[in-house]
Amino acid sequence: MISWMQKHNKYLVWTIWIATIAFIGAGFVGWGSYQFGGKAGNVAKVGNIEIKQSKLNMVYSNLYSRYNEMLQGQLDEKKAKELGLVQQAFETIKTQAILLNYAKDLGIIVSDEEVAHTLESIKGFQNKDGVFDRNAYNMYLTSQRLKAKTFEDTLRDELTITKLLDLLHIPALPLEKEVITAAMGVSDKIAYKVLSEKDVNITIDDNALKTYWEKHKEAFKTPKRYTLEILWTPSNETPVTDEEIKSFYDTNSFNYINASGKQLTLADAKAQVVKDLKLKKTKKTAQKAYIAFKKGKLDKSAIMSTTLPLNDPTLSTEVWNTLQQRKEGDILKPKIVNDKYATVKIIAVTQPQIMSFEEAKPLVTKQYEAEAKQEALASLAESTLKTISETNATVSDYLSLGKFDNLETLNSQESLQFLQKLFTSSKEKGIISVANKVIVYSIISQKQQPLDEAQQKRVESTVNTIKQRVFESNLIKVLERKYPTEVYMGGLTN
């Protein structure tokens, strides 16, 4: 899901407007608001529209909250940076600003009355009788540290863009609906055979494995290894009082949130608060130990000597990333690993080396077997295709994308994937791969089935959606050239 959103974020115009209603209930992630700085409170300019830091913070916070919910509360600031949430947030606002420039040029406006009407229609701001509750609205603004003008300007922008896109909407034409109808109404009756690795036999001997290893030995290397001295400074015995715990929580409460982005109470977050407080109090001890370690004043018995492969879980990802940038003899300053501090000295680094055949044999066998089975399966499919007929294969009922029964030995998802590939192929006979299976097929007959009323409505909806997506993505590309973007600071674009 996190990779689909990143890939499609730029042009999915209909999904990227600031979800005003979604703010209510979801809330903002307080510590997820970047302090960007910029030019007079602005971070960029798109066409004639200045993008304010407060707007970027607001969109970033909402985006962070949505990702955090999808990741079941496991999102942190480091991972947010890896996912490029800042860049995604800026791309959202940039696309919105491009369309607002265009709407302004076309003379599209949204009146105060329209904003007020929309505001009053948001259920989160209504009482039990469905009437707008000014107190609820003000309480929400206060809880999210928002000014009414900022929120209402955001709402006005959304309504302006909605008007623009509604104005540019082009409904499905008869020919377009006819084409999609034809595609959805096609039904095929096929003869087919499902093949898998169970249908092939391969022989593996040492000579074949050795030959394979000789050809691919560069792929079978020992991991990079680090000989290290590690000084551990544990924090679990560091004493903390209830007063210290409460004070630490009060100062850092915005760091403790649940999967929905809601702040946790001290009772709910206490275990993590105590851990974080102990680590903070232990930091000075770890730093003193680091200095003693560096000066060679520590008893050797306090230092652990070990050799670890790169990325061994004994150390954290952060430590390994730092180690790879340092050289032999360097000592890393204390870094947190679980509930301890690790001060690490690099004694030696052993570069990857080609494994001997005996060392690599288990890995070679696994890779050789997988490739040999695939080759044998492909060969079996080709020979099956030449002889497939109704007499030696399974014959299906008429199949279509809109309605299908599971094909024998294929589950529902595999059946659908097969049919999607079948109906986009121009071959009467062929081979289609689905997951770890291969389906050899031959079309026996084909017919056009009429669509019912519900299917006809889906056709029209599909055509409208496809047209709108293509139109909007291309519109943005054109308008990007018309309304150039000037960025006042780094880190907002990839």
C-alpha positions in Angstrom: 0.0 0.0 0.0 2.9 2.5 1.2 4.7 2.0 -2.3 1.3 2.3 -4.4 0.6 5.7 -2.8 4.1 7.0 -3.5 3.9 5.9 -7.1 0.5 7.4 -7.9 0.5 10.4 -5.5 1.4 13.0 -8.1 -1.4 12.7 -10.5 -4.3 11.2 -8.6 -5.9 14.6 -8.3 -9.2 13.4 -7.1 -7.6 11.8 -4.0 -5.1 14.5 -2.9 -7.1 17.5 -1.7 -6.8 18.2 1.9 -9.4 15.9 3.5 -11.1 18.6 5.7 -13.7 16.3 7.0 -11.1 13.6 7.7 -9.3 16.0 10.0 -12.2 15.8 12.4 -11.7 12.7 14.4 -8.3 11.8 13.0 -6.6 15.0 14.3 -3.1 16.2 13.6 0.1 14.6 14.6 1.7 17.4 16.6 5.3 16.2 16.5 5.0 15.4 12.8 4.8 19.1 11.8 8.0 20.2 10.2 9.4 23.6 11.0 10.6 24.4 7.5 11.5 28.1 7.5 11.4 29.9 4.2 10.7 33.3 2.7 8.5 35.4 4.9 6.7 32.3 6.2 6.4 30.8 2.7 8.2 27.7 1.5 7.5 28.0 -2.3 5.6 29.9 -4.9 3.5 28.2 -7.7 2.4 30.6 -10.4 1.0 33.5 -8.5 0.2 31.5 -5.3 2.5 31.5 -2.3 2.6 28.3 -0.3 2.7 29.0 3.4 4.6 27.0 5.9 1.5 26.5 8.0 -0.3 24.9 5.0 2.6 22.5 4.4 2.7 21.6 8.1 -1.1 20.9 8.0 -1.0 18.7 5.0 2.1 16.9 6.2 0.4 16.2 9.6 -2.7 14.8 7.9 -0.5 12.6 5.6 1.6 11.4 8.5 -1.6 10.5 10.4 -3.0 8.5 7.5 0.3 6.6 6.9 0.6 5.9 10.7 -2.8 4.4 10.7 -2.0 2.2 7.8 1.2 1.1 9.5 -0.7 0.4 12.7 1.1 3.1 14.7 4.6 2.0 13.7 5.5 5.2 11.8 8.2 7.4 13.2 10.0 10.4 12.0 12.9 8.4 10.5 10.5 6.2 8.5 8.5 9.2 7.4 11.7 10.7 5.9 12.4 7.4 4.1 8.9 7.4 2.7 9.4 11.0 1.6 6.3 12.3 3.3 7.5 15.9 3.2 7.9 15.6 -0.6 4.5 14.0 -0.9 2.9 16.7 1.2 4.5 19.4 -0.9 3.5 17.7 -4.2 -0.1 17.6 -2.9 -0.1 21.4 -2.2 1.8 22.1 -5.4 -0.8 20.3 -7.5 -3.6 22.1 -5.7 -1.9 25.4 -6.2 -1.6 24.7 -10.0 -5.3 24.2 -10.3 -6.1 27.2 -8.1 -4.0 29.3 -10.5 -6.0 28.0 -13.4 -9.3 28.5 -11.6 -8.4 32.1 -10.9 -7.5 32.7 -14.5 -10.9 31.3 -15.5 -12.6 33.6 -13.0 -14.0 30.8 -10.7 -14.8 32.1 -7.3 -16.4 30.7 -4.1 -18.5 33.0 -2.0 -18.4 33.3 1.8 -22.0 31.9 1.8 -20.8 28.7 0.0 -18.0 28.3 2.5 -20.4 28.8 5.4 -22.9 26.3 4.0 -20.2 23.6 3.5 -18.8 24.3 7.0 -22.2 23.9 8.5 -22.7 20.6 6.7 -19.7 18.9 8.3 -21.1 16.4 10.7 -18.3 16.8 13.2 -19.4 20.4 13.8 -23.1 19.6 14.2 -25.0 18.9 17.4 -27.3 15.8 17.8 -30.1 17.6 16.0 -27.9 18.2 12.9 -27.5 21.9 13.6 -24.1 23.7 13.3 -22.5 24.0 16.7 -20.1 27.0 16.9 -18.7 25.8 20.2 -17.8 22.4 18.7 -16.1 24.2 15.7 -14.1 26.5 18.0 -13.1 23.6 20.3 -11.8 21.7 17.2 -9.8 24.7 16.0 -8.3 25.1 19.5 -7.4 21.4 19.8 -5.6 21.4 16.5 -3.9 24.8 17.0 -5.7 26.2 13.9 -7.0 29.6 13.1 -10.5 29.8 11.7 -9.2 31.7 8.7 -6.6 28.9 7.9 -9.2 26.2 8.0 -11.8 28.2 6.1 -9.3 29.2 3.4 -8.5 25.5 3.0 -12.2 24.7 2.6 -12.5 27.6 0.1 -9.7 26.2 -2.0 -11.3 22.7 -2.0 -14.6 24.1 -3.2 -12.8 26.2 -5.9 -11.0 23.1 -7.3 -14.2 21.1 -7.2 -16.0 23.7 -9.2 -13.1 23.7 -11.7 -13.1 20.0 -12.2 -16.9 19.9 -12.4 -16.7 22.5 -15.1 -14.1 20.5 -17.0 -15.9 17.2 -16.6 -16.7 15.4 -20.0 -19.3 12.6 -19.7 -18.9 9.3 -21.5 -19.7 9.4 -25.3 -21.8 6.6 -26.9 -18.9 5.1 -28.8 -16.7 5.0 -25.6 -19.5 3.2 -23.7 -19.9 0.8 -26.7 -16.3 -0.1 -26.6 -16.2 -0.9 -22.9 -19.5 -2.7 -23.1 -18.1 -4.9 -25.8 -15.1 -5.7 -23.7 -17.1 -6.5 -20.6 -19.6 -8.6 -22.6 -17.1 -10.9 -24.2 -17.3 -14.5 -23.0 -14.9 -17.3 -23.8 -15.2 -21.1 -23.5 -11.7 -22.6 -23.2 -9.9 -25.9 -23.0 -7.1 -25.5 -20.4 -4.5 -27.3 -18.4 -3.0 -25.9 -15.2 0.7 -26.9 -14.7 2.9 -26.4 -11.7 6.3 -27.5 -10.5 4.7 -30.7 -9.1 4.3 -31.7 -12.8 8.0 -31.7 -13.5 10.9 -33.8 -12.3 14.5 -32.7 -12.3 17.7 -34.5 -11.4 20.3 -32.7 -9.3 23.9 -34.0 -9.1 27.1 -32.5 -7.8 28.6 -32.1 -11.3 25.6 -30.0 -12.4 25.8 -27.9 -9.2 29.5 -27.4 -9.6 29.1 -26.3 -13.2 26.4 -23.9 -12.1 28.5 -22.6 -9.3 31.5 -22.0 -11.6 29.2 -19.8 -13.9 27.7 -17.9 -11.0 30.3 -17.9 -8.2 30.3 -14.1 -8.0 26.8 -14.3 -6.7 27.8 -16.5 -3.8 30.0 -14.5 -1.4 30.5 -14.4 2.3 28.9 -11.4 4.0 31.0 -8.4 4.9 32.2 -9.0 8.5 33.2 -6.6 11.2 35.5 -7.4 14.1 34.4 -5.1 16.8 34.8 -4.1 20.4 31.5 -3.1 22.0 31.0 -1.4 25.3 27.4 -1.7 26.5 25.9 0.8 28.9 22.6 -0.5 30.1 19.8 1.8 31.2 17.4 -0.6 32.8 18.9 -0.2 36.3 18.9 3.6 36.2 16.5 4.8 38.9 13.6 7.2 38.1 11.0 8.7 40.3 7.2 9.1 39.7 7.8 12.8 39.7 10.5 12.6 37.0 8.3 10.3 34.9 5.3 12.7 35.0 7.6 15.7 34.3 9.2 13.9 31.3 5.8 12.9 30.0 4.4 16.4 30.3 7.4 17.8 28.3 7.3 15.0 25.6 3.7 14.0 25.5 3.4 14.7 21.8 5.7 11.8 21.1 3.3 9.3 22.5 0.4 8.6 20.1 -1.7 5.6 19.0 -2.4 4.2 15.6 -5.0 6.9 15.0 -2.7 9.7 15.8 -4.3 10.4 19.2 -2.1 11.3 22.1 -1.8 8.5 24.7 -2.3 9.2 28.4 0.6 8.7 30.8 -1.0 5.5 32.1 -1.2 4.0 28.6 2.3 5.2 27.6 4.1 4.7 30.9 6.2 1.7 29.9 7.7 3.6 26.9 8.0 6.9 28.9 10.0 5.1 31.6 12.2 3.5 29.0 12.9 6.8 27.2 13.5 8.6 30.5 16.0 6.0 31.7 17.8 6.2 28.4 18.0 10.0 28.7 19.3 9.8 32.3 21.9 7.2 31.2 23.2 9.2 28.3 25.8 11.1 30.4 27.1 7.8 31.9 27.5 6.4 28.4 29.3 9.5 27.2 31.8 9.2 30.1 32.3 5.6 29.4 33.0 6.5 25.7 35.7 9.0 26.7 37.3 6.4 29.0 37.1 3.8 26.2 38.7 6.2 23.8 41.6 6.9 26.2 42.1 3.2 26.9 41.3 3.6 30.5 38.7 0.8 30.7 39.1 -2.7 32.0 39.2 -5.1 29.0 36.7 -7.4 30.8 34.0 -4.6 30.4 34.4 -4.7 26.6 32.9 -7.4 24.4 35.0 -8.6 21.5 33.0 -10.1 18.6 32.9 -10.6 14.9 29.5 -9.9 13.3 28.2 -10.0 9.7 26.9 -6.7 8.3 23.4 -5.9 9.5 23.5 -8.5 12.3 20.6 -7.7 14.7 22.9 -7.4 17.7 23.3 -3.8 16.6 20.7 -1.3 15.2 20.3 -0.3 11.6 21.5 3.2 12.6 24.8 1.8 14.0 25.4 -0.4 11.0 24.8 2.6 8.7 27.4 4.6 10.6 29.9 1.7 10.7 29.8 1.5 7.0 31.0 5.1 6.7 33.9 4.7 9.2 37.3 3.0 9.0 39.3 0.6 11.1 40.3 2.0 14.5 37.4 4.4 14.7 35.2 4.5 17.8 31.6 5.4 17.4 29.9 7.6 20.0 27.3 5.9 22.1 24.1 5.0 20.2 20.9 3.6 21.5 20.3 -0.1 20.8 17.0 -1.2 22.4 17.4 -0.2 26.1 21.2 0.2 26.1 23.9 2.4 24.7 26.5 0.8 22.4 29.9 2.3 22.1 31.6 0.5 19.2 35.2 0.3 18.0 36.1 -1.1 14.6 39.0 -3.5 15.0 39.0 -5.0 11.5 36.7 -5.2 8.4 36.7 -8.4 6.3 35.4 -7.8 2.8 33.1 -10.3 1.1 34.9 -13.2 -0.5 33.8 -15.9 -3.0 32.6 -19.0 -1.1 34.1 -22.3 -1.9 31.8 -24.8 -3.6 31.2 -26.7 -0.3 30.4 -23.4 1.6 28.0 -22.3 -1.2 26.5 -25.7 -1.9 23.2 -25.2 0.1 22.6 -21.8 -1.6 23.6 -23.1 -5.0 21.3 -26.1 -4.7 18.3 -24.0 -3.8 18.9 -21.5 -6.7 19.8 -24.2 -9.2 16.7 -26.2 -8.3 14.4 -23.2 -8.6 15.7 -22.2 -12.1 15.8 -25.8 -13.3 12.1 -26.3 -12.3 11.1 -23.1 -14.1 12.9 -24.2 -17.3 11.3 -27.6 -17.1 7.9 -26.1 -16.5 8.3 -23.7 -19.5 9.3 -26.6 -21.7 6.4 -28.7 -20.5 4.0 -25.8 -21.2 5.3 -25.5 -24.8 4.9 -29.1 -25.5 1.4 -29.2 -23.9 0.4 -26.2 -26.1 1.1 -28.1 -29.3 -1.2 -31.0 -28.3 -3.9 -29.4 -26.2 -7.5 -30.2 -27.2 -10.9 -30.7 -25.7 -10.1 -34.4 -25.3 -7.0 -34.1 -23.1 -7.9 -30.9 -21.2 -10.5 -29.4 -18.9 -13.3 -27.5 -20.7 -14.7 -24.4 -19.0 -18.1 -22.8 -19.2 -18.3 -19.4 -20.8 -16.1 -17.1 -18.8 -16.1 -13.3 -18.6 -14.5 -10.6 -16.5 -17.8 -9.6 -15.0 -18.8 -13.2 -14.0 -16.6 -16.2 -13.6 -16.4 -19.4 -11.6 -13.1 -20.5 -10.2 -11.1 -22.6 -12.7 -10.1 -26.0 -11.4 -6.9 -26.0 -9.2 -7.0 -22.1 -9.3 -8.3 -20.1 -6.4 -10.5 -17.0 -6.9 -7.7 -14.5 -7.1 -5.7 -16.7 -9.5 -8.7 -17.3 -11.7 -9.3 -13.5 -12.0 -5.7 -12.8 -12.8 -5.8 -15.5 -15.5 -8.9 -14.0 -17.0 -7.6 -10.5 -17.0 -4.6 -11.7 -19.0 -6.7 -13.9 -21.2 -9.1 -11.1 -22.2 -6.2 -8.7 -23.0 -4.5 -11.3 -25.2 -5.0 -11.5 -28.9 -3.9 -15.2 -29.1 -6.4 -18.0 -29.7 -4.0 -20.4 -28.0 -1.3 -19.5 -25.5 0.4 -19.8 -22.1 -0.3 -17.6 -19.2 1.7 -17.5 -15.9 -0.2 -16.8 -12.7 1.8 -16.9 -9.4 3.8 -20.1 -9.5 1.5 -21.8 -12.0 1.3 -21.9 -15.7 -2.1 -22.2 -17.6 -2.0 -23.6 -21.1 -5.3 -22.7 -22.9 -7.1 -22.9 -26.2 -10.2 -20.8 -27.0 -13.0 -23.2 -28.2 -15.7 -20.6 -28.8 -16.6 -17.0 -28.0 -19.9 -15.1 -27.7 -21.1 -11.6 -26.8 -23.4 -11.5 -23.8 -25.8 -8.6 -23.2 -25.2 -6.5 -20.0 -27.9 -6.0 -17.4 -28.8 -2.6 -16.1 -26.3 -2.7 -13.2 -23.5 -3.7 -15.5 -24.4 -0.9 -17.9 -24.2 1.6 -15.1 -20.8 0.2 -14.2 -19.7 0.7 -17.8 -20.7 4.3 -17.8 -19.0 4.8 -14.4 -15.8 3.1 -15.7 -15.7 5.2 -18.8 -16.2 8.4 -16.8 -13.5 7.5 -14.3 -11.0 6.5 -17.0 -11.6 9.7 -19.0 -11.4 11.9 -15.9 -8.1 10.3 -14.7 -6.5 10.7 -18.1 -7.8 14.2 -18.5 -6.7 15.3 -15.0 -3.2 13.8 -15.2 -2.6 15.4 -18.6 -4.1 18.7 -17.4 -1.7 18.9 -14.6 1.3 18.2 -16.9 0.2 21.1 -19.2 -0.5 23.5 -16.3 2.9 22.7 -14.7 4.5 24.4 -17.6 2.0 27.3 -17.5 2.5 27.9 -13.7 6.1 27.2 -12.8 7.2 26.4 -9.2 9.8 28.4 -7.3 11.0 26.6 -4.2 12.6 28.7 -1.5 14.3 25.9 0.4 15.7 22.4 -0.2 14.2 19.1 0.7 10.7 19.7 -0.7 11.3 18.0 -4.0 12.9 14.7 -5.0 
